[in-house]
Amino acid sequence: MAKKPEGTNFDKLLEELNGKKTGAGGENQSAPVQKKSGFVTLIGRPNVGKSTLMNHLIGQKIAITSDKPQTTRNRIQTVYTDERGQIIFLDTPGIHKAKNKLGEYMVNVAEHTLKEVDLILWLVEPSTFIGAGERHIAEQLQGIKTPIILVINKTDTVKNQEDILTFINAYKDICNFAEIVPVSALRDKNTDTLLEQLFKYLPYGPQFYDEDTVTDQPMRQIAAELIREKALRLLDEEIPHGIAVTIEKMSERPNGIIDVEATIICERDSHKGIIIGKGGAMLKRIGSAARRELENMLETKVNLQIWVKVRKEWRDSELLMKNYGYNPKE
């Protein structure tokens, strides 16, 4: 468990936490270089920055992000590879109190991965207050033998960096952490140190993916999520929780242009009107933003067409959830 060093020097704290002085990790430096490989899951309450952190660590945007809770709904798998080995990241939905079948599905996805991985990254915000959400997560981690690294994210919001010591002290006894690492995923601060800690605790073994693999997500799923992200960012607070996006068609023309036909699913007729907007203005904004990002990702022109359909209470229908990519039985 990380211990508070003497004094209040933040650099000294990081040095001790990262094992630079102690040589933590027990690796034989004279031994032949071996590759490490393993699975790492990111957990935490909604909106603590799990997807942002994962995107920065792998150096490419795969998971969608927004300032609204419950942005991530499925388990998203991405791959980071360098000369040290390979890390397979599993970005999970935020652990929260479920209010419908979709919520139950999301929490089950997040908690189920805890027993499947080699290392757990628990993200929290910089605070001395440990709320019911964090305590629930701590309960889920009791009895799990997998090493746990606590990541105190959003340190860029802390004016006095010395205060991070108090946040570490508040959390250090709530769980048996292998390490505590303060980072700013948004500003990409101290993420290199975090990667060092991840490799320190991963087992030696062969790589699971080719070096150029970034994700195992189908392009259709990535496209659907990008469209949902733009809707999350542009629409009112309540509506995004009740939408899903499906890709009806994705094909490439001989000239390289990719045609994408998508449908935004919502729960109410009134929501449909808001998503479309006056004269179709909102739907055009969503489509334009999504098209630009798809073109950047695919490096070609994209012809994107989006429709809006109403499926009342789909978040409580196992059949409709399955149709939209959220299978409760998986």
C-alpha positions as CSV (number, residue, x, y, z in Angstrom):
1,M,0.0,0.0,0.0
2,A,1.3,3.5,-0.8
3,K,2.5,5.4,2.3
4,K,2.6,9.1,2.8
5,P,6.3,10.3,2.7
6,E,7.7,12.8,5.1
7,G,7.2,16.4,4.2
8,T,4.8,17.7,1.5
9,N,7.0,17.6,-1.6
10,F,4.7,16.4,-4.4
11,D,7.6,15.3,-6.7
12,K,9.0,13.3,-3.8
13,L,5.6,11.7,-3.3
14,L,5.5,10.6,-7.0
15,E,9.0,9.3,-6.8
16,E,8.1,7.1,-3.8
17,L,4.8,6.0,-5.2
18,N,6.3,5.1,-8.6
19,G,9.0,2.9,-7.0
20,K,11.9,4.9,-8.4
21,K,13.7,5.0,-5.1
22,T,12.7,1.6,-3.8
23,G,13.1,-0.4,-7.0
24,A,9.6,-1.8,-6.4
25,G,8.5,-4.6,-8.7
26,G,11.2,-7.1,-7.9
27,E,12.3,-7.4,-11.5
28,N,15.8,-8.7,-12.3
29,Q,17.5,-5.9,-14.3
30,S,20.2,-8.3,-15.5
31,A,17.8,-10.9,-16.9
32,P,17.1,-11.1,-20.6
33,V,14.4,-8.6,-21.8
34,Q,11.0,-10.3,-21.8
35,K,7.7,-8.9,-23.0
36,K,4.8,-8.3,-20.7
37,S,1.2,-8.8,-21.7
38,G,-2.1,-8.6,-19.9
39,F,-5.6,-7.2,-19.5
40,V,-6.4,-4.0,-17.5
41,T,-9.9,-2.8,-16.7
42,L,-10.8,0.8,-15.9
43,I,-13.6,1.2,-13.4
44,G,-15.2,4.0,-11.5
45,R,-18.3,6.1,-11.1
46,P,-19.8,7.6,-14.2
47,N,-18.0,10.7,-15.6
48,V,-14.7,10.3,-13.8
49,G,-12.8,10.2,-17.1
50,K,-12.2,6.5,-17.9
51,S,-12.7,6.8,-21.6
52,T,-10.6,10.0,-21.8
53,L,-7.8,8.3,-20.0
54,M,-7.9,5.2,-22.2
55,N,-7.9,7.3,-25.4
56,H,-4.9,9.2,-24.2
57,L,-3.0,6.0,-23.2
58,I,-3.5,4.3,-26.5
59,G,-2.9,7.6,-28.4
60,Q,-6.1,7.4,-30.5
61,K,-9.8,8.1,-29.9
62,I,-11.8,4.9,-29.7
63,A,-14.1,5.4,-26.8
64,I,-16.5,8.3,-27.0
65,T,-16.5,11.0,-24.3
66,S,-18.8,13.6,-23.0
67,D,-19.6,15.5,-19.8
68,K,-22.7,13.5,-19.3
69,P,-22.8,10.4,-17.0
70,Q,-23.3,6.9,-18.5
71,T,-21.6,7.8,-21.8
72,T,-20.0,4.4,-22.1
73,R,-22.5,1.6,-22.2
74,N,-20.6,-1.4,-23.5
75,R,-17.2,-2.9,-22.6
76,I,-14.7,-1.3,-25.1
77,Q,-11.5,-3.1,-25.7
78,T,-8.4,-1.3,-27.0
79,V,-4.7,-2.2,-27.3
80,Y,-1.5,-0.4,-26.4
81,T,1.8,-1.9,-27.6
82,D,5.4,-0.7,-27.2
83,E,8.9,-2.3,-26.6
84,R,7.9,-3.3,-23.1
85,G,4.9,-5.4,-24.2
86,Q,1.2,-5.1,-24.7
87,I,-1.7,-3.8,-22.6
88,I,-5.3,-4.7,-23.5
89,F,-7.6,-2.0,-21.9
90,L,-11.2,-2.7,-21.0
91,D,-13.2,0.5,-20.7
92,T,-16.4,-0.2,-18.8
93,P,-19.6,1.7,-18.0
94,G,-19.6,3.7,-14.8
95,I,-20.8,1.7,-11.8
96,H,-24.0,3.3,-10.5
97,K,-27.4,2.5,-9.1
98,A,-29.4,1.1,-12.0
99,K,-32.9,2.6,-12.8
100,N,-33.8,0.3,-15.7
101,K,-32.7,-2.8,-17.6
102,L,-30.2,-0.9,-19.6
103,G,-28.7,0.4,-16.3
104,E,-28.6,-3.1,-14.9
105,Y,-26.8,-4.3,-18.1
106,M,-24.2,-1.5,-17.8
107,V,-23.4,-2.2,-14.1
108,N,-23.2,-6.0,-14.8
109,V,-20.7,-5.4,-17.6
110,A,-18.5,-3.2,-15.4
111,E,-18.6,-5.6,-12.4
112,H,-18.2,-8.8,-14.4
113,T,-14.8,-7.7,-15.8
114,L,-13.2,-7.5,-12.3
115,K,-12.5,-11.2,-12.2
116,E,-11.3,-11.4,-15.8
117,V,-8.3,-9.1,-15.8
118,D,-4.7,-9.0,-14.6
119,L,-4.9,-5.5,-13.2
120,I,-7.7,-3.0,-12.1
121,L,-7.5,0.7,-12.5
122,W,-10.0,2.5,-10.2
123,L,-10.5,6.1,-11.2
124,V,-11.7,8.7,-8.8
125,E,-11.8,12.5,-8.7
126,P,-9.5,14.6,-6.5
127,S,-11.5,14.9,-3.3
128,T,-11.3,14.1,0.4
129,F,-15.0,13.1,0.3
130,I,-15.6,9.4,-0.3
131,G,-19.2,9.1,-1.2
132,A,-21.6,6.1,-1.4
133,G,-20.6,5.4,-5.0
134,E,-17.0,5.0,-4.2
135,R,-17.8,2.9,-1.1
136,H,-20.0,0.6,-3.2
137,I,-17.0,0.1,-5.6
138,A,-14.7,-0.6,-2.7
139,E,-17.2,-3.3,-1.5
140,Q,-17.1,-4.9,-4.9
141,L,-13.3,-5.0,-4.7
142,Q,-13.2,-6.8,-1.4
143,G,-11.8,-10.3,-1.7
144,I,-10.5,-9.7,-5.2
145,K,-6.9,-10.8,-5.5
146,T,-6.2,-8.8,-8.6
147,P,-3.8,-5.9,-8.1
148,I,-5.6,-2.5,-7.9
149,I,-4.1,0.8,-8.9
150,L,-6.0,3.9,-7.7
151,V,-5.9,6.7,-10.2
152,I,-6.7,10.1,-8.9
153,N,-7.8,11.8,-12.2
154,K,-8.5,15.4,-13.1
155,T,-5.5,16.8,-11.2
156,D,-5.5,19.7,-13.6
157,T,-8.5,21.0,-11.7
158,V,-6.5,21.2,-8.4
159,K,-5.0,24.7,-7.9
160,N,-2.6,23.6,-5.2
161,Q,-0.8,20.4,-6.2
162,E,0.2,19.8,-2.5
163,D,-3.5,19.2,-1.8
164,I,-3.2,15.9,-3.8
165,L,-1.4,14.5,-0.7
166,T,-4.7,14.9,1.3
167,F,-6.7,13.2,-1.4
168,I,-4.2,10.2,-1.3
169,N,-4.5,10.1,2.5
170,A,-8.3,10.1,2.2
171,Y,-8.3,7.1,-0.1
172,K,-5.3,5.0,0.9
173,D,-7.0,2.9,3.6
174,I,-10.3,2.3,1.8
175,C,-8.8,-0.5,-0.2
176,N,-5.5,-2.5,-0.4
177,F,-4.0,-0.6,-3.3
178,A,-0.9,-1.7,-5.1
179,E,-0.2,1.9,-6.2
180,I,-1.8,5.3,-6.1
181,V,-1.1,7.5,-9.1
182,P,-2.4,11.1,-9.6
183,V,-3.0,12.0,-13.3
184,S,-4.7,14.4,-15.6
185,A,-6.2,12.4,-18.5
186,L,-7.4,15.5,-20.2
187,R,-4.0,17.2,-20.1
188,D,-2.1,14.0,-20.5
189,K,-0.2,14.7,-17.3
190,N,1.7,11.8,-15.5
191,T,0.2,9.2,-17.9
192,D,3.7,7.9,-18.8
193,T,4.2,7.2,-15.1
194,L,0.9,5.4,-15.0
195,L,2.0,3.2,-18.0
196,E,5.2,2.3,-16.1
197,Q,3.1,1.1,-13.2
198,L,0.8,-0.9,-15.4
199,F,3.7,-2.8,-17.0
200,K,5.3,-3.4,-13.5
201,Y,2.3,-5.4,-12.4
202,L,1.4,-7.2,-15.6
203,P,2.7,-10.8,-16.2
204,Y,5.2,-11.9,-18.7
205,G,3.7,-13.6,-21.8
206,P,3.1,-13.5,-25.5
207,Q,1.2,-10.7,-27.2
208,F,-2.5,-11.2,-27.9
209,Y,-2.7,-8.9,-30.9
210,D,-0.6,-7.6,-33.8
211,E,1.5,-4.5,-33.0
212,D,-0.7,-2.3,-35.3
213,T,-4.0,-3.4,-33.6
214,V,-5.7,-0.5,-31.7
215,T,-9.1,-2.0,-31.0
216,D,-11.2,-5.1,-31.6
217,Q,-14.4,-3.0,-32.0
218,P,-16.1,-3.4,-35.4
219,M,-16.1,-0.1,-37.5
220,R,-19.9,-0.2,-37.5
221,Q,-19.9,0.0,-33.7
222,I,-17.3,2.8,-33.6
223,A,-19.4,4.8,-36.2
224,A,-22.6,4.3,-34.1
225,E,-20.8,5.4,-31.0
226,L,-19.4,8.5,-32.7
227,I,-22.9,9.6,-33.8
228,R,-24.2,9.0,-30.3
229,E,-21.3,11.1,-28.8
230,K,-22.3,14.1,-31.0
231,A,-25.9,13.7,-29.9
232,L,-24.8,13.5,-26.3
233,R,-22.9,16.8,-26.6
234,L,-25.5,18.7,-28.6
235,L,-28.8,17.6,-27.0
236,D,-30.4,18.6,-23.7
237,E,-29.6,16.8,-20.5
238,E,-32.4,14.3,-20.3
239,I,-32.7,13.1,-23.9
240,P,-29.3,11.4,-24.4
241,H,-29.9,8.8,-21.7
242,G,-32.9,7.6,-23.8
243,I,-31.1,7.3,-27.2
244,A,-29.3,4.5,-29.1
245,V,-27.7,4.5,-32.5
246,T,-27.7,1.7,-35.1
247,I,-25.9,1.5,-38.4
248,E,-28.2,0.2,-41.1
249,K,-25.6,0.3,-43.9
250,M,-21.9,0.9,-44.3
251,S,-20.4,0.3,-47.7
252,E,-17.6,1.7,-49.9
253,R,-18.0,3.0,-53.4
254,P,-15.4,2.2,-56.1
255,N,-14.1,5.8,-55.8
256,G,-13.4,5.3,-52.1
257,I,-16.4,7.3,-50.7
258,I,-18.0,5.4,-47.8
259,D,-21.8,5.5,-47.4
260,V,-23.2,5.3,-43.9
261,E,-26.9,5.0,-43.0
262,A,-27.7,5.4,-39.4
263,T,-30.8,5.6,-37.1
264,I,-31.1,7.4,-33.8
265,I,-33.5,5.6,-31.5
266,C,-35.4,7.7,-28.9
267,E,-38.2,6.9,-26.5
268,R,-40.7,9.7,-27.0
269,D,-42.3,11.6,-30.0
270,S,-41.3,14.9,-28.2
271,H,-37.7,13.7,-28.1
272,K,-37.8,13.0,-31.8
273,G,-38.8,16.5,-32.6
274,I,-36.0,17.9,-30.4
275,I,-33.4,15.6,-32.1
276,I,-34.5,16.7,-35.5
277,G,-34.9,20.3,-34.6
278,K,-36.6,23.2,-36.4
279,G,-36.3,22.6,-40.1
280,G,-34.0,19.6,-39.4
281,A,-31.3,21.9,-38.0
282,M,-30.3,19.9,-34.9
283,L,-30.1,16.6,-36.9
284,K,-27.9,18.4,-39.5
285,R,-25.5,19.6,-36.7
286,I,-25.3,16.1,-35.3
287,G,-24.7,14.6,-38.7
288,S,-22.1,17.2,-39.7
289,A,-20.1,16.8,-36.5
290,A,-20.2,13.0,-36.8
291,R,-19.3,13.0,-40.5
292,R,-16.2,15.1,-39.9
293,E,-14.9,12.8,-37.2
294,L,-15.7,9.7,-39.3
295,E,-13.8,11.2,-42.3
296,N,-10.8,11.9,-40.0
297,M,-10.8,8.4,-38.7
298,L,-11.4,6.6,-42.1
299,E,-9.2,9.1,-44.0
300,T,-11.8,9.3,-46.8
301,K,-15.0,11.1,-47.7
302,V,-18.1,9.9,-45.9
303,N,-21.7,10.3,-47.1
304,L,-23.7,10.1,-43.8
305,Q,-27.5,9.9,-43.6
306,I,-29.3,9.8,-40.3
307,W,-32.9,9.0,-39.5
308,V,-34.8,9.2,-36.2
309,K,-37.2,6.6,-34.9
310,V,-39.3,6.3,-31.7
311,R,-39.2,3.0,-29.7
312,K,-41.0,3.7,-26.4
313,E,-39.3,2.4,-23.2
314,W,-36.7,0.5,-25.2
315,R,-34.3,0.6,-22.2
316,D,-36.6,-1.8,-20.4
317,S,-37.0,-4.2,-23.3
318,E,-34.5,-7.0,-23.5
319,L,-35.4,-7.6,-27.1
320,L,-34.9,-4.0,-28.2
321,M,-31.7,-3.7,-26.1
322,K,-30.3,-6.7,-27.9
323,N,-31.2,-5.3,-31.3
324,Y,-29.4,-2.1,-30.4
325,G,-26.2,-3.9,-29.2
326,Y,-26.8,-4.3,-25.5
327,N,-27.4,-8.0,-24.9
328,P,-28.2,-8.6,-21.2
329,K,-27.3,-12.3,-21.5
330,E,-23.8,-11.8,-22.8
